[in-house]
């Protein structure tokens, strides 16, 4: 089976919740190397400032991307543009335009205001857009009317329901909300208690999927994950996930723009 498995190395977590969460450029580079060796095909990460907060600062983004690419040459690397970094969408777009080292892709959350502004900045820089559409929001409706609906690298269908018994129903509703006219590939993923059930559903549907300390800090048997590589190995062991993606997922013509054990607490 051919599929894409993305690893999300850190997210907006901090070391108060996950003491050995990769934060610095060197730590993210090593985490990326181990995750790719374990079977990850694509990387998503959050560059962080010296105080551990997510940042879009061009110097930090450049440092992190340079280090990670040196560790995993040829593997696509993406970053966040989340509104929690800077609430003002215009300022986020300005920072994106100031980036000197560019990621292969960047996620844009469509449930808040200003998504089109940030997406346009990415498009102008030639960075692939991952459209984040979260369950329980109007993101899918906003995205359908966006001028960038046909220009994204992929849709990140994010199931925020963390209850294992209800996350699959939420995933089904979210996928239906995307509508029959969606032209972009879909990456389906869950969070915390819903992460592994949703990953199995993504496998069953043949969708791209992701795993990593941003989404979940335990393996399918409930044990704390040692690191991102351990989560990738666990994902590869899920039935239907044993195949290897044959190469990085690149934009198509219509969307091409101009370790020691970790003890984490959710």
Sine and cosine of phi, psi and omega as CSV:
sin_phi,cos_phi,sin_psi,cos_psi,sin_omega,cos_omega
0.00,0.00,0.67,-0.74,0.02,-1.00
-0.97,-0.24,0.77,-0.64,0.00,-1.00
-0.39,-0.92,0.14,-0.99,0.06,-1.00
-0.90,-0.43,0.78,-0.62,0.07,-1.00
-0.89,-0.46,0.92,-0.40,0.03,-1.00
-1.00,-0.07,0.63,-0.78,0.12,-0.99
-0.96,-0.29,0.75,-0.66,0.03,-1.00
-0.95,-0.30,0.97,-0.25,-0.32,-0.95
-0.96,0.30,-0.57,0.82,-0.09,-1.00
-0.58,-0.81,-0.69,0.73,-0.02,-1.00
0.93,0.36,-0.35,-0.94,-0.04,-1.00
-1.00,0.04,0.15,0.99,0.08,-1.00
-0.91,0.42,0.20,-0.98,0.10,-0.99
-0.67,-0.74,0.09,-1.00,-0.12,-0.99
-0.96,0.29,-0.19,0.98,0.12,-0.99
-0.92,0.40,-0.49,0.87,0.02,-1.00
-0.99,-0.14,-0.47,0.88,-0.06,-1.00
-0.60,-0.80,1.00,-0.05,-0.21,-0.98
-0.83,0.56,-0.52,0.85,-0.01,-1.00
-0.93,-0.36,0.47,0.88,0.11,-0.99
-0.82,0.57,0.74,-0.67,0.04,-1.00
-0.92,0.40,0.81,-0.58,-0.08,-1.00
-0.82,-0.57,-0.79,0.61,-0.05,-1.00
-0.97,0.25,0.23,-0.97,0.02,-1.00
-0.86,0.51,-0.68,0.74,-0.01,-1.00
-0.91,0.41,-0.66,0.75,0.02,-1.00
-0.92,0.40,-0.66,0.75,0.02,-1.00
-0.92,0.40,-0.60,0.80,0.04,-1.00
-0.89,0.45,-0.70,0.72,0.00,-1.00
-0.93,0.37,-0.64,0.77,0.04,-1.00
-0.89,0.45,-0.64,0.77,0.04,-1.00
-0.90,0.43,-0.71,0.71,0.00,-1.00
-0.85,0.52,-0.72,0.69,-0.02,-1.00
-0.92,0.39,-0.64,0.77,-0.02,-1.00
-0.92,0.39,-0.66,0.76,0.03,-1.00
-0.92,0.40,-0.64,0.77,0.06,-1.00
-0.88,0.47,-0.50,0.87,0.01,-1.00
-0.99,0.16,-0.24,0.97,0.06,-1.00
0.78,-0.62,0.12,0.99,0.05,-1.00
-0.96,0.26,0.59,-0.81,-0.03,-1.00
-0.97,-0.26,-0.30,0.95,-0.15,-0.99
-0.45,-0.89,0.49,-0.87,-0.10,-1.00
-0.82,-0.57,0.70,-0.71,0.16,-0.99
-0.83,-0.56,0.72,-0.69,-0.03,-1.00
-0.52,-0.86,0.28,-0.96,0.05,-1.00
-0.90,-0.43,0.95,-0.32,0.13,-0.99
-0.87,0.50,0.63,-0.78,-0.07,-1.00
-0.78,-0.62,0.55,-0.83,0.05,-1.00
-0.97,0.23,0.04,-1.00,-0.06,-1.00
-0.89,0.45,-0.37,0.93,0.03,-1.00
-1.00,-0.04,0.13,0.99,0.07,-1.00
1.00,0.04,0.07,1.00,-0.01,-1.00
-1.00,0.04,0.57,-0.82,0.07,-1.00
-0.88,0.48,0.61,-0.79,-0.04,-1.00
-0.56,-0.83,0.47,-0.88,0.12,-0.99
-0.96,-0.30,0.17,0.99,-0.03,-1.00
-0.80,0.59,0.81,-0.59,-0.08,-1.00
-0.83,0.56,-0.61,0.79,-0.02,-1.00
-0.92,0.39,-0.65,0.76,0.01,-1.00
-0.94,0.35,-0.71,0.71,0.03,-1.00
-0.85,0.53,-0.69,0.72,-0.01,-1.00
-0.90,0.44,-0.70,0.72,-0.01,-1.00
-0.88,0.48,-0.72,0.69,-0.04,-1.00
-0.92,0.40,-0.74,0.67,-0.04,-1.00
-0.89,0.45,-0.63,0.77,0.01,-1.00
-0.90,0.45,-0.70,0.72,-0.01,-1.00
-0.92,0.39,-0.70,0.72,-0.05,-1.00
-0.93,0.37,-0.67,0.75,0.00,-1.00
-0.91,0.42,-0.55,0.84,0.05,-1.00
-0.92,0.40,-0.53,0.85,-0.01,-1.00
-0.98,0.19,-0.54,0.84,-0.05,-1.00
-0.72,-0.69,0.92,0.40,-0.05,-1.00
-0.85,0.52,0.69,-0.72,0.04,-1.00
1.00,0.04,-0.15,0.99,0.00,-1.00
-1.00,-0.05,0.79,-0.62,0.01,-1.00
-0.88,0.48,0.66,-0.75,-0.02,-1.00
-0.79,-0.61,0.77,-0.63,0.01,-1.00
-0.82,-0.58,0.31,-0.95,-0.01,-1.00
-0.77,-0.63,0.10,-0.99,0.05,-1.00
-1.00,-0.06,0.38,-0.92,0.24,-0.97
-0.79,-0.62,0.49,0.87,-0.13,-0.99
-0.80,0.60,0.58,-0.81,-0.05,-1.00
-0.90,0.44,-0.38,0.92,0.00,-1.00
-0.92,0.38,-0.35,0.94,0.03,-1.00
-0.92,0.39,-0.75,0.66,0.06,-1.00
-0.52,-0.86,0.91,-0.42,-0.06,-1.00
-0.86,0.51,-0.53,0.85,-0.04,-1.00
-0.97,0.25,0.94,-0.35,-0.05,-1.00
-0.89,0.45,-0.56,0.83,0.01,-1.00
-0.90,0.43,-0.63,0.78,0.02,-1.00
-0.93,0.36,-0.62,0.78,0.06,-1.00
-0.88,0.48,-0.67,0.74,0.03,-1.00
-0.89,0.45,-0.63,0.78,0.04,-1.00
-0.88,0.47,-0.66,0.75,0.00,-1.00
-0.92,0.39,-0.64,0.77,0.05,-1.00
-0.86,0.51,-0.69,0.72,0.00,-1.00
-0.92,0.40,-0.33,0.94,0.00,-1.00
-1.00,-0.01,-0.10,0.99,0.01,-1.00
-0.88,0.48,0.71,-0.70,0.03,-1.00
-0.98,-0.21,-0.44,0.90,0.14,-0.99
-0.91,-0.42,0.83,-0.55,-0.16,-0.99
-0.98,-0.19,0.67,-0.74,0.16,-0.99
-0.95,0.30,0.25,-0.97,0.11,-0.99
-0.95,0.30,-0.54,0.84,0.01,-1.00
-0.44,-0.90,0.27,-0.96,0.04,-1.00
-0.54,-0.84,0.61,-0.80,-0.02,-1.00
-1.00,0.06,0.61,-0.79,0.05,-1.00
-0.77,-0.64,0.85,-0.52,0.01,-1.00
-0.99,0.13,0.80,-0.60,-0.08,-1.00
-1.00,-0.09,0.05,1.00,-0.02,-1.00
-1.00,0.08,-0.17,0.99,0.03,-1.00
-0.94,-0.33,0.11,-0.99,0.03,-1.00
-0.97,0.23,0.49,-0.87,0.10,-0.99
1.00,-0.04,0.07,1.00,-0.03,-1.00
-0.87,0.50,-0.66,0.75,-0.02,-1.00
-0.90,0.43,-0.56,0.83,0.03,-1.00
-0.89,0.45,-0.72,0.69,-0.01,-1.00
-0.94,0.35,-0.66,0.76,0.02,-1.00
-0.87,0.49,-0.64,0.77,0.01,-1.00
-0.90,0.44,-0.65,0.76,0.02,-1.00
-0.88,0.47,-0.66,0.75,0.04,-1.00
-0.91,0.43,-0.70,0.71,0.00,-1.00
-0.85,0.52,-0.70,0.71,-0.01,-1.00
-0.91,0.42,-0.49,0.87,0.01,-1.00
-1.00,0.07,-0.11,0.99,-0.02,-1.00
0.99,0.16,0.38,0.92,0.00,-1.00
-0.99,-0.11,0.75,-0.67,0.05,-1.00
-0.89,0.46,0.61,-0.79,-0.07,-1.00
-0.97,-0.24,0.82,-0.57,0.18,-0.98
-0.98,-0.19,0.90,-0.43,-0.06,-1.00
-1.00,0.06,0.94,-0.34,0.01,-1.00
-0.99,0.11,0.91,-0.41,0.00,-1.00
-0.89,-0.46,0.95,-0.31,-0.12,-0.99
-1.00,-0.08,0.62,-0.79,0.07,-1.00
-0.90,0.44,0.46,-0.89,0.03,-1.00
0.97,0.24,0.21,0.98,0.03,-1.00
-0.76,-0.65,0.06,-1.00,0.05,-1.00
-1.00,-0.08,0.37,0.93,-0.10,-1.00
-0.86,0.51,-0.68,0.73,-0.04,-1.00
-0.89,0.46,-0.66,0.75,0.02,-1.00
-0.91,0.41,-0.68,0.73,0.04,-1.00
-0.88,0.48,-0.67,0.74,-0.06,-1.00
-0.91,0.40,-0.64,0.77,-0.03,-1.00
-0.86,0.50,-0.51,0.86,-0.03,-1.00
-0.99,-0.13,0.08,1.00,-0.01,-1.00
-0.98,0.19,0.58,-0.81,0.09,-1.00
-0.91,0.41,-0.19,0.98,0.00,-1.00
-0.98,-0.20,0.13,0.99,-0.04,-1.00
-0.86,0.51,-0.51,0.86,0.02,-1.00
-0.98,-0.21,0.26,0.97,-0.11,-0.99
-0.83,-0.56,0.19,0.98,-0.09,-1.00
-1.00,-0.08,0.42,-0.91,0.06,-1.00
-0.93,0.37,-0.69,0.72,0.03,-1.00
-0.30,-0.95,0.28,-0.96,0.14,-0.99
-0.98,-0.19,0.76,-0.64,0.13,-0.99
-0.99,-0.10,0.97,-0.24,0.04,-1.00
-1.00,0.05,0.96,-0.28,-0.18,-0.98
-0.97,-0.23,0.92,-0.40,0.03,-1.00
-1.00,0.00,0.95,-0.32,-0.06,-1.00
-1.00,0.01,-0.07,1.00,0.07,-1.00
-0.94,0.33,0.91,-0.42,-0.09,-1.00
-0.99,-0.10,0.09,1.00,0.02,-1.00
-1.00,0.04,0.86,-0.51,-0.05,-1.00
-0.83,0.55,-0.54,0.84,-0.08,-1.00
-0.98,0.19,-0.31,0.95,-0.05,-1.00
-0.88,-0.47,-0.19,0.98,-0.08,-1.00
-0.88,0.48,-0.57,0.82,-0.03,-1.00
-0.93,0.36,-0.61,0.79,0.07,-1.00
-0.90,0.44,-0.64,0.77,0.05,-1.00
-0.90,0.43,-0.64,0.77,0.04,-1.00
-0.88,0.48,-0.70,0.72,0.01,-1.00
-0.87,0.50,-0.71,0.71,0.00,-1.00
-0.90,0.43,-0.63,0.78,0.01,-1.00
-0.90,0.43,-0.71,0.70,-0.01,-1.00
-0.89,0.45,-0.62,0.78,0.04,-1.00
-0.90,0.44,-0.57,0.82,-0.03,-1.00
-0.93,0.37,-0.29,0.96,0.00,-1.00
-0.94,0.35,-0.40,0.92,0.07,-1.00
1.00,0.08,0.37,-0.93,-0.05,-1.00
-0.96,0.28,-0.28,0.96,-0.08,-1.00
-1.00,-0.03,0.11,0.99,-0.04,-1.00
-0.89,0.45,0.77,-0.63,-0.06,-1.00
-0.98,-0.21,-0.23,0.97,-0.10,-0.99
-1.00,-0.03,0.49,-0.87,0.16,-0.99
-0.88,0.48,0.47,-0.89,-0.03,-1.00
-0.91,-0.42,0.74,-0.67,0.19,-0.98
-0.94,-0.33,0.89,-0.45,-0.04,-1.00
-0.97,-0.23,0.78,-0.63,0.06,-1.00
-0.51,-0.86,0.41,-0.91,0.03,-1.00
-0.91,-0.42,-0.13,-0.99,-0.04,-1.00
-0.68,-0.73,0.56,-0.83,0.09,-1.00
0.76,0.65,-0.84,-0.55,-0.06,-1.00
-0.89,0.45,-0.37,0.93,0.02,-1.00
-1.00,-0.01,-0.09,1.00,-0.13,-0.99
-0.89,0.46,-0.78,0.63,-0.08,-1.00
-0.95,0.30,-0.67,0.74,0.09,-1.00
-0.85,0.52,-0.65,0.76,-0.01,-1.00
-0.94,0.33,-0.59,0.81,0.06,-1.00
-0.88,0.48,-0.66,0.75,0.04,-1.00
-0.89,0.45,-0.63,0.77,0.03,-1.00
-0.91,0.42,-0.67,0.74,0.05,-1.00
-0.86,0.51,-0.66,0.75,0.03,-1.00
-0.89,0.46,-0.68,0.73,-0.02,-1.00
-0.90,0.43,-0.53,0.85,-0.02,-1.00
-1.00,0.02,-0.10,1.00,-0.02,-1.00
0.96,0.29,0.45,0.89,0.00,-1.00
-1.00,-0.07,0.39,-0.92,0.17,-0.98
-0.89,0.45,0.43,-0.90,-0.05,-1.00
-0.53,-0.85,0.15,-0.99,-0.01,-1.00
-0.53,-0.85,0.32,-0.95,0.03,-1.00
-0.43,-0.90,0.40,-0.92,0.02,-1.00
0.42,-0.91,0.11,-0.99,-0.11,-0.99
-0.91,0.41,-0.29,0.96,0.13,-0.99
-0.90,0.44,-0.63,0.78,-0.13,-0.99
-1.00,-0.07,-0.61,0.79,-0.14,-0.99
-0.43,-0.90,0.58,-0.81,-0.04,-1.00
-0.91,-0.41,0.18,0.98,0.02,-1.00
-0.73,-0.68,0.42,-0.91,0.06,-1.00
-0.99,0.15,0.16,-0.99,-0.07,-1.00
-0.85,0.52,-0.40,0.92,0.02,-1.00
-1.00,0.07,0.09,1.00,0.06,-1.00
1.00,0.00,-0.01,1.00,-0.01,-1.00
-0.99,0.14,0.53,-0.85,0.06,-1.00
-0.86,0.52,0.69,-0.73,0.00,-1.00
-0.97,0.25,0.70,-0.72,0.03,-1.00
-0.91,0.40,-0.60,0.80,-0.02,-1.00
-0.12,-0.99,-0.07,-1.00,0.02,-1.00
-0.89,0.46,-0.62,0.78,0.00,-1.00
-0.87,0.49,-0.61,0.79,0.03,-1.00
-0.90,0.44,-0.61,0.79,0.03,-1.00
-0.93,0.36,-0.63,0.78,0.04,-1.00
-0.89,0.45,-0.70,0.71,0.02,-1.00
-0.88,0.48,-0.64,0.77,0.03,-1.00
-0.90,0.43,-0.62,0.78,0.03,-1.00
-0.91,0.42,-0.64,0.77,0.01,-1.00
-0.91,0.42,-0.42,0.91,-0.01,-1.00
-0.99,0.10,-0.18,0.98,0.03,-1.00
-0.93,0.37,0.73,-0.68,0.02,-1.00
-0.77,0.63,0.74,-0.67,-0.02,-1.00
1.00,-0.02,-0.07,1.00,-0.03,-1.00
-0.92,-0.40,0.23,0.97,-0.09,-1.00
-0.99,0.13,-0.20,0.98,0.02,-1.00
-0.96,0.29,0.23,-0.97,-0.04,-1.00
-0.88,-0.48,0.78,-0.62,0.08,-1.00
-0.89,0.46,0.65,-0.76,-0.12,-0.99
-1.00,0.06,-0.03,1.00,0.02,-1.00
0.23,-0.97,0.22,-0.97,-0.04,-1.00
-0.90,0.43,0.56,-0.83,0.01,-1.00
-0.99,0.14,0.89,-0.45,-0.05,-1.00
-0.95,-0.32,0.37,-0.93,0.04,-1.00
-0.86,0.51,0.60,-0.80,0.09,-1.00
-1.00,0.02,0.00,-1.00,-0.09,-1.00
-0.86,0.51,-0.56,0.83,-0.09,-1.00
-0.99,0.12,-0.27,0.96,-0.01,-1.00
-0.86,-0.51,0.29,0.96,0.02,-1.00
-0.98,0.18,0.85,-0.53,-0.02,-1.00
-0.99,0.16,0.44,-0.90,0.13,-0.99
-0.78,0.62,0.00,0.00,0.00,0.00
0.00,0.00,0.81,-0.59,0.20,-0.98
-0.99,-0.12,0.22,-0.98,-0.08,-1.00
-0.88,0.47,0.69,-0.73,0.01,-1.00
-0.99,-0.17,0.75,-0.66,0.12,-0.99
-0.92,-0.38,0.96,-0.28,-0.05,-1.00
-0.93,-0.37,0.53,-0.85,0.02,-1.00
-0.85,-0.53,0.81,-0.58,-0.03,-1.00
-0.93,0.37,0.00,0.00,0.00,0.00
